Amino acid sequence: MRHDSPEEPREPRASLSLTRRDLFGIAGLSIAAAELPLKRAFTSFASPAPRAAQETSSVMERLSTYMSEARSHALPEEVVEQTKQHVLDTLAAMISGSELPPGRAALEFARAYGGREVAMVVASNFLCGPIEAALTNGMLAHADETDDSHSSSQSHPGCAVIPAALAAGERFGVSGTHFLRAVALGYDIGPRFTMTLGGQRFEAESHWSTHSISPLFGAAAAASCAASLNAQQIRWMLGYTAHQSSGLGAWNRDTEHLQKAFHFGGMTARNGVTSALLVQAGWTGVDDILSGTDNFFAAYNPHADREGLVEKLGERYEVMHTNIKKWPVGSPIQAALDAIAVLRKQHAFNSAQVKQVSVRLATDEAAIVNNREMPDICLQHMLAVMLLDNTVSFASAHDQERLKDPATLRERAKIQLIPDAGLERLMPLRVAIVDLTLTDGSHLTQRVANVRGTPENPMTRGEIIAKATDLITPVLGATRCSSLIDKLFDLESVGDIRRLRPLLQRS
């Protein structure tokens, strides 16, 4: 459904009904047009009328200026460190994702339709065009549930922003420092778009998906920074990006994670890079897609406060407010696993001593992870694995056979998931309340709000390296993994981002 801004009433549309006389009139005009000399027709295309001056809003002026200057602005030290951690975390997700069905499908597609050899496909041995590379690496990054997430924008920024920055960065041969600034800008811009629209409430009350809109604008911002677009080009680029914004909540019905990986990472990275490259190639467009007739906000939320797009730009860096997942599972399951881990530290017990487990989650979150077909986004299954193994690893989260294992099914039968409207009101804060009843009659309860890896309870650099090592080593080997990690934490020494290729690709 399209909504028109109340501040900008539109002219009534002409009637679409046509009479027989109208049709003959149109046919006559068509014949007359066809008889125009070809020279005149070609001349009209070669000499377009001068562009009329277009007004731009204050928000667009400030936003496009900030974005165009981001490549030359030094980031605070703590933002640089956090950006490096998210780059490592996302690249690890890409590398491990190459072994999963969505990743394998993306690699096969890229190998067949790769285009000009400009940018690498991670964990492969070939290059392809930057748009195809962005699509493929975005798919790899969200082939699993190990990539990062941003609660307030209800999105996964890294799986689109970093593939886009990498593809455009290779196209233009940017330095490691330039690449880091492009990534940080992507995290700043993308989440602000869906936060301004309303975040979790916007997604819940509409059929649109924040999980595609936010990463798209983030990817476009990162690619535009890598392409060194000026402020005018940024404004045109945002127009192409807004036209490509799409995505429905139906991603939640995907049972094989393939369309979900496309929706979250592949489509958004591809479209963002496309917007940047079109404008860099000389394409023009609407100067301000954020205001005027049929603008972006009129389509999505006419009541949104556009000022949210520029609020504290350069002061509040959204990469500092983005979660890195401790557990390789869907976000709604993270806090429940943390609760079990905390209870085990406080009270030693094994799975045989557990009689019953109840888990309370926000209603929308519970629906996402309730008895799903995929192990890593099925709460009951992952908690059963946690009870049996005392932990959850990447391997156990993707072991399809354990979905049918009798021992796992016995543990799973003990687990009850309860949607909680009270916890829903706390969103985007993801809270889990876990109650365990033991066979001796005792009861254990743990509430987790700030799961490990959130900004309020961050993982250390060492923990993030340990997680990345577990994901990268089985694919690229221990030596290359170690060298890659060292290089990523010293990106300032990289003169051309293409020098990462030997560390990110298979021999």
N, C-alpha and C positions, 0 to 999 in steps of 0.2 A: 504494500500500500504506500502511495506517495503522499506526503504531507506538505502543504504549502505554508510558508512562513506567514504568521498573522501580520507581521510588519510590512510585508511586501505583497499586497493583493495582486493577483494575476488577472489579465484580461480574459473575458469569457472566450472559450474556444468556439470556432465556427462549427456549424452543424456538419456532421460527416455524411449526411444523406445526399445522394447525387441523383439528379433527374437524367432522363435519356438525353435531353438537350445539353446538359452539363458534360456528359460523356463524349458527345460529338464535338463539343467545343474543345475539350482536352485533346481529343484525337487530332483536331485541326492544328492546334498549337504544336503538337508533337511532329506532325508532318512539316510544318513551317520551319521548326528548329532543325529538322534533319536536312533541309535544303540550304542551310547556311554554309558558306564556303568554308572548307577545312582550314584555310589559312586564318580566317577570322576566329574560328573556334580555338585553334592552337594559340593564337595571340592572346586571347582572353585568359587562357591558363598560364601563359608565360608571364603576363603582366598583371598580377592581382592588384585590386584596389588598395590604396594605402589603409593600414590598420587604424581604426578609430581609437582614440585614447580611452583607456578604461580606468575607472577609479578602483583603488584597492583599499580595503579596510585597514584600520590600525593594527588589528590582530594579524592580518596577513603580512603587513609590512614588517612587524616585529619578528614574526615567525620566520619569514623567508630570509631576513637579514641575519638572524641568529644562525640559521642552518647553513647559510652560505659562508659564514665566517668560522664555523666550527673547526674546520681543518687546520686553522692557524692559531687556535686558542689552546694553550696548555691546560691540561686537566689537573685537578688536585691529586696529590700523591695517592691518597686512599682510593680515589676513583680509578686511577690507573691500575692499582693492584686488584681492585674488584673486577674491573673489566677483563684483565688477564685471566682471572679465575673463571669467569664465565666463558671466555674463549676456550680455555682448556676443557671445561665441563661440556661444552657443546660439541667441540671436535671429538671428544671421547664418545659422545652419543652418536655422532655420525659414523665413527669407525666401528663401534659395536653394532650399530644399526645396519651396516652393510651385510651382516650375517643373517638378518631376519627377513621374513617374506616381503614386507614393503620395500626394504632396502634392495633386495635382490631384484624385485620387479623394476625399481627405478634404475638400477645399474644396467639391466638388460635393455630398457627403453633408451637410455642415454647412449649406450654402445651402438644401437641401431640408428639413432636419429641425432647424433652428437653435433653436427655442424662443424664450423671452422674451429681449429684447435687453438683455443685462446686460454681456457681456464681448466683447472684440474677437477676431476671428480675424486673426492676423498675415498681412500681405501680401494682404489681401482688402479689400473695401469694405463689409462688413456686420458686425453684431454678432449674438450668439446667447446662449443660456443658458450659465452658467459650466461646467456639466458637458460640454456639447457643445463649448465653446471649448477646454477642457482636452484632450478627445479629439483635436480637429482640430489644435491647435497641437503636441500631442505627436507626432502623425503627421508633421507638417511637420518637426519637429526631428530625426527619425530617418529622413526620406525619403531621406537620403543617408548617407554615412559620415563627415561632417565634425564631428559632435558629440563631446563629451568622453567620457572613460572613466576608470574607477576600477579599477585592477588587482587590489587585494586583495579587493575584493568581487565581482569579475568582473561588472561592470555599467556601464551608461551613465547616470549620475545626471541630468545636465542635461536630457535630452530629456523627462523626466517632472517633475522638481522645478520647473523654471522655468515651464513651461506651467501647472502646478498653482498655484504662487504667484501667477502673473499673473492667472489666472481668479478665484481667491478674493480676490486683492488688489483687483481691479476690483469684485467683488461688495460688498466692504466699504469701498472707497475708502481703502485704506491709503496711508501716506506712502512715499516712496522709501526712507527709513531702515528702516521696518517691513518693507517688501518685501525688502530686503537681508538682514535678520535671519531672515526666513522662509526665504529661499533657503539661507542658510548652515546653518540647522537641518535642512533637507531633506537636504543633503549629509552632515550629521553622522549622522542617524538611519538613513536607508536603507542605506548601505553597512555599517553596524554589524550589521544584521540578517543579511546573508548572510556576512559575515566570521565572525560568531558561529556560524552553521550549518556553516561549513567552507570557504567561498569556492569556489575552483576545484575543489578535491577533492570538495566536496559535489555540485557540478554534474556532475562527471565520473562519480561513483559512483552517481548516481541519475538518474531521468528528469525531475527538476525543473529549472527554469531560474532561475539567479541573476539573469538579465537582466530578469526580470519582478518577482521578489520584492523585490530591493533598491530599484529605482526606485519601486515602489508605496509602500513605507513612507516613502521620501523625499518623494514627492508628498503623501502624507497628512499628514506632519509639517509640510511647508511650508504647505499649505492650512489646517491647524489653527492654525498660528501667525498666518496672515493673518486667520483668523476669531476670534482672541483667545479660544480655548477655555481653560477653567480645568483644573486637574489632574484633577478627577473626569471632566470631559468628554473629556479626552485619553485616559483609561483606557477609556472606552466607545468612543471613536473607534478605538483600536487593536484593539478586538474586531471592529468592522465591517471594518477593514482586513485583519485576519488571515483573516476569513471570505472575503474577496474575493481573497486571495492565490492565484495560480495561474500556470500557464505551463509548457510542456514544452520539452525540448530539440529538438523537431521544428522549431522556428523555423529551424534551420540548413538545412532542406530547401526553404525558400521560394526560388523562382528569380526573383521579380520585386520583392522587397524590400517588398511590400505588407503581408503578414502580419507580417513582421519589424518593420516600422515600427509596426504596431498593438501587437505584443507588447512591444517595448522602450519605446515612448513613449505611444502613444494609449491603450491599455488601462490602463496604470499611472497616467497622469495623470488619466484619467477616474475610475477607482476611488478614487484618493486624495482627489480633490475631493468625490466622493460621500460618502465616510466622514465628512469634516469637516462638510459641509453637513447631513447627516442629524442628527448630534449637535447642531450649532448650532441646528437647528430643534426640538430638545427630545427626540429619541429617546434612550433609555437602553439598557443592555445588560449584558453580563458585565463585572464590575469588573477582572478580571485574566485576560486571555487567555493570559498567559505562564506561568501555573501552574494547578494544579488538574486536574480530570478533562478529558481530551480537549483539552489545551491546544495552543498553536501548536508548541511544541518536541516534544511527544509525536507530533505528526503528521509533522514534517519531520526532526528529529534529536534523539532522546531523550538523547543523550550530550553535546549542546552545553552549554557553560558559559554560562548566562544572564548572568553578570557582564560578558560581552563587550559587552552593549548599553549599559552605562553606564561602561565603562572610559575614563577620562580625558575625560569629557564636560566641556566648558568649558576644557580644556587642549589637547587634540589635535583640531584642526579638519580634517575630512576633505576640505574643499574645497582645502586646501593639499596634499593628496596625490592630487589628481585630474589626469589628463593632459589637455592641450589638443593636439589633433592638428595637426601641421605639414602633413601631406599629406592630401588629401581622399579617403582610401581606408580600407579596413578595417584595424583595429588590428594584426593579424598582419603586414601588409605594410609598416608604417611603418619598422621597423628595417632592412629590406632596402633600401628606397629611400634611407634615410640612408647606408647602407654604400656604395651606388653613388656618391652625391654626395661622400662623403669620398674615395673612390678617385679620382674625377675631379679633385678638388683636388690630390691628391698626384701623379697621373700623367695627363697630358693624353692622351686617346684618344677616338676616335669609334666609332660603332656598327659601322662596317665593319671596324675593327681587333679587334673582339671575336669570338673563335672559339667560346667556350663559357662558360656561367655556371652555377654550382651554388649553391643556397641551402639552408642548413640551418635548420629551424625546429623548435620543439617539436612532437611528434606530433599533439596535438589541434589546435594552431594551424595546422599544415600542412593538415589535413583541411578546415578552414574555407575556405581560400583556394586550394585546388588545382584549377586548370582550371575555375573557376566560370563560370556563364553571364552573370553581371553583371560589367561591366568593372572597377568600383571595388573588387570583392572577389576578383578573379582575379589572383593573384600573377604568373603567367607573362605575362599581358597587360600589367599595369602596369609590370613591369620592362622589357618590350619598348618601351613608350612612353617610359620614362625613358632608355633607351639612344638612342632616336631623337631625342627632344626636349631632352635634357639636364635636364629637369624634368618635373613632373606638375602640371597645373593642374586646377581644377574642370571646365573644359570638356573637357579631354582625358580625364579620368576618367569622363566620362559620354557619350563619343562612341561610340555603339553601332556605327556604320559601321566604326570602326577594328578591331573584332573580326574583320572579314572582309577587311581591307586587306592585300594581298600583302606589302607592305614590313613591316608589323607582324608578320604571320605568320612571315616569315623570321627576324625577331629572336626571336620567341617560341619557335621551334624550337631555339634555342641554349640555352634555360633549363631547368634541371633542378631540381626541388624535392625535397629529401631530408628526410623526417621523422626527427627525432633524439631518441631516448629520453633521452639525457643532458640535452638542453635542456629536455625536458618536466619533469625533476626540479627545474629552476630556477624553474618557474612559481610565482607569477604574474609573475615577471620575464620579459619577452618579449625573447629574444635571437635575433639573426640572424647567421649566419656566411656571408659571400658570398665565393666564389672565382671569379676571372675568369682565363680563359686567352686570351691575345691571339694574333693570327695570327703574331707574330714568335717565339712559343714562351714568352714570359715569363708568369709567374703573379703575380696580385695577390690578396691576402686581406685582408678587413676584418671584424672582429667588432664588432657594435653591441649594447650592452645597454641603455643609457639613451638612448633616442631623443629627439631634440629635441621639447620639449613636455612631457616627464615632469618630476616634481618635482626629480629629480636633474640635469636638464638643461633648465631652463625656458625658454620663449620670453619675450622681452621684451614690454612693453606695445606697443611699436612694431610688433613682428612680428605680434602678435595683431590689432592695428588693420589692418595691411596685409592679413592673411588675411580679416578681416571685410569690409573695403572691396571686395575682389575678389568676395565672395559677395553683398553687398548692392546695390552700384551697378548691376549689370545689371537689377535688378528695381525698385528704388525711386529710382534716379538718384543722382548724385554729391552734390547739395546736401542732399537729405534724409538720405543716408548720413552725411555729415559732421555734420549737426545731431544726429542720433541718437547718434552716438558721443560727442559732447561732452556731451549730456544724461545718458547712462548713466554717465559718469565723474564726474558731479555729481548723483547721485541724491539726495543729502542735501537738495538744494534743491527737490525735487519734493514738494509737499504732498499730492497725490493721484495715484496711479499711473496713473489714467485719462488724465492729461494726456499720456501717451506715445502715445496713439492716433494723432494726426495724423502722427507720425514713423514709425509701424510699419505703417500701412495705406496702400493705394493710394488715390489721389484718387477 
